[in-house]
Structures are given as C-alpha cells and as structure tokens.
C-alpha cells in the first residue's frame, strides 16, 4: 500500500479534483504525484510533506489537479 495516496482517497481529495484514483492504483499514482511535486525517489514522509504544501496552496493544488488530469484524461 502507498504511504499517502490512501489518505488522499479517504479524505476525498481526488474526488474533489475530479480525478479517478482508488486505493487499488495507489502505488502507481504515488509515483506520478512524487514526480509532479519534484520528489521522485525520496522518502515517503518527504513526499507527503511536499504534497501537503501543494494541497494547502490554491495555485499549487490547481497545478497538481491539472497535471493529474493530463495523465488520466489524455
């Protein structure tokens, strides 16, 4: 199981973004998110800290949503 995607699924973050992520594909999407926030290959807690920062900043959250949308809907 992934280290942070399941929290995002349970909190409805992906649902609110309109991104079809489930816990079944958590490991795959975690790597994609790590790349988007510039933390590929880093430890889980480091990635989650950066993702949390992105989720707290409206512009960065929108960027995350747009980049995930490109991955899932293109």
C-alpha positions in Angstrom: 0.0 0.0 0.0 1.2 3.5 -0.7 2.3 5.8 2.0 0.0 8.8 1.4 -2.4 8.2 -1.5 -4.8 6.2 0.6 -5.1 9.2 2.9 -5.9 11.4 -0.1 -8.5 8.9 -1.3 -10.2 8.6 2.1 -10.3 12.4 2.6 -11.9 12.8 -0.9 -9.1 14.9 -2.3 -9.1 13.1 -5.6 -12.8 13.1 -5.7 -12.9 16.9 -5.2 -10.4 17.2 -8.0 -12.4 15.0 -10.3 -9.5 12.5 -10.6 -10.5 8.8 -10.7 -8.0 7.4 -8.2 -8.7 4.4 -6.0 -6.6 2.6 -3.4 -6.1 -0.1 -6.0 -3.9 2.1 -8.1 -2.3 3.9 -5.1 1.3 2.8 -5.7 1.2 3.9 -9.4 -0.4 7.3 -8.7 2.0 7.9 -5.8 5.0 7.8 -8.1 3.2 10.1 -10.5 2.5 12.6 -7.8 6.1 12.4 -6.4 7.3 13.3 -9.9 4.8 16.2 -10.2 5.9 17.8 -7.0 9.6 17.2 -7.7 10.2 14.5 -5.1 10.7 11.3 -7.2 12.9 8.8 -5.4 12.5 10.5 -2.0 11.3 9.0 1.3 7.5 8.8 1.9 7.5 11.4 4.7 9.4 13.9 2.5 7.0 13.4 -0.4 3.9 13.7 1.8 5.3 16.9 3.3 5.7 18.4 -0.1 2.3 17.2 -1.3 0.7 18.7 1.8 2.3 22.0 0.9 0.9 21.8 -2.6 -2.6 20.9 -1.3 -2.6 23.9 1.1 -1.6 26.4 -1.7 -4.6 27.0 -4.1 -2.4 27.6 -7.1 -0.2 24.6 -6.5 -3.3 22.5 -5.8 -4.7 23.6 -9.1 -1.4 22.7 -10.8 -1.5 19.3 -9.2 -5.1 18.8 -10.4 -4.2 19.9 -14.0 -1.2 17.6 -14.2 -3.0 14.6 -12.8 -5.9 15.4 -15.3 -3.4 15.3 -18.2 -2.2 11.9 -17.0 -5.6 10.4 -16.5 -7.6 12.0 -19.3 -5.2 12.4 -22.2 
